[in-house]
């Protein structure tokens, strides 16, 4: 006849492992969300600069429309002033 005695060490290691997995996955999620937000800001700044260069070189109406949507500026004069600051 075999007699086994279970200890609680397994329960502690399982709960610690589970807690570690949760904390690790939350940390990865926060890091990836932060990276996504920063890439969005970089992309928006690149679009603004690119469209300002197009406005200065080609003076295309589509670039004015895109800049109006991105920067929330409605008049062409304000867009011109905004682009002068950006392109400097």
C-alpha positions as CSV (number, residue, x, y, z in Angstrom):
1,X,0.0,0.0,0.0
2,X,1.3,3.4,-1.1
3,X,0.7,6.5,1.0
4,X,1.1,10.0,-0.7
5,X,1.1,13.3,1.1
6,X,0.2,16.3,-1.0
7,X,1.9,19.5,-0.1
8,X,0.7,23.0,-0.9
9,X,3.9,24.0,-2.8
10,X,2.3,23.0,-6.1
11,X,-0.7,25.3,-5.4
12,X,1.6,28.3,-4.7
13,X,3.7,27.7,-7.8
14,X,0.6,27.3,-10.0
15,X,-1.0,30.5,-8.6
16,X,2.3,32.4,-9.0
17,X,2.7,31.1,-12.5
18,X,-0.9,32.2,-13.3
19,X,-0.4,35.6,-11.8
20,X,2.9,36.1,-13.7
21,X,1.1,35.2,-17.0
22,X,-1.6,37.8,-16.3
23,X,0.9,40.5,-15.4
24,X,3.1,39.7,-18.4
25,X,0.2,39.8,-20.8
26,X,-1.1,43.1,-19.4
27,X,2.3,44.6,-19.7
28,X,2.6,43.5,-23.3
29,X,-0.8,44.9,-24.1
30,X,0.1,48.3,-22.6
31,X,3.4,48.4,-24.5
32,X,1.8,47.5,-27.8
33,X,-1.0,50.1,-27.3
34,X,1.6,52.8,-26.5
35,X,3.5,51.9,-29.6
36,X,0.4,52.0,-31.7
37,X,-0.5,55.5,-30.4
38,X,3.0,56.8,-31.0
39,X,2.9,55.5,-34.6
40,X,-0.4,57.2,-35.1
41,X,1.1,60.6,-34.0
42,X,4.1,60.1,-36.2
43,X,1.9,59.2,-39.2
44,X,-0.2,62.3,-38.7
45,X,2.8,64.5,-38.5
46,X,4.3,63.0,-41.6
47,X,1.0,63.5,-43.5
48,X,0.8,67.2,-42.4
49,X,4.4,67.8,-43.5
50,X,3.9,66.0,-46.8
51,X,0.7,67.9,-47.6
52,X,2.3,71.2,-46.6
53,X,5.1,70.6,-49.1
54,X,2.5,69.8,-51.8
55,X,0.7,73.0,-51.0
56,X,3.9,75.0,-51.3
57,X,5.1,73.3,-54.5
58,X,1.9,72.4,-56.4
59,X,-0.8,74.4,-54.7
60,X,-3.2,71.5,-55.3
61,X,-6.7,71.7,-54.0
62,X,-6.6,68.1,-52.8
63,X,-3.7,69.0,-50.5
64,X,-5.7,71.9,-49.1
65,X,-8.7,69.6,-48.4
66,X,-6.5,67.0,-46.7
67,X,-4.8,69.6,-44.6
68,X,-8.1,71.1,-43.7
69,X,-9.3,67.6,-42.4
70,X,-6.1,66.8,-40.6
71,X,-5.5,70.2,-38.9
72,X,-9.1,71.4,-38.5
73,X,-8.2,74.7,-40.2
74,X,-10.9,75.9,-42.6
75,X,-9.5,79.0,-44.4
76,X,-6.8,78.8,-47.0
77,X,-5.0,81.7,-45.4
78,X,-4.7,79.9,-42.1
79,X,-3.5,76.8,-43.9
80,X,-0.8,78.8,-45.7
81,X,0.4,80.3,-42.4
82,X,0.4,76.8,-40.7
83,X,2.4,75.4,-43.6
84,X,4.9,78.2,-43.5
85,X,5.6,77.2,-39.8
86,X,5.9,73.5,-40.6
87,X,8.1,73.7,-43.7
88,X,10.7,76.1,-42.1
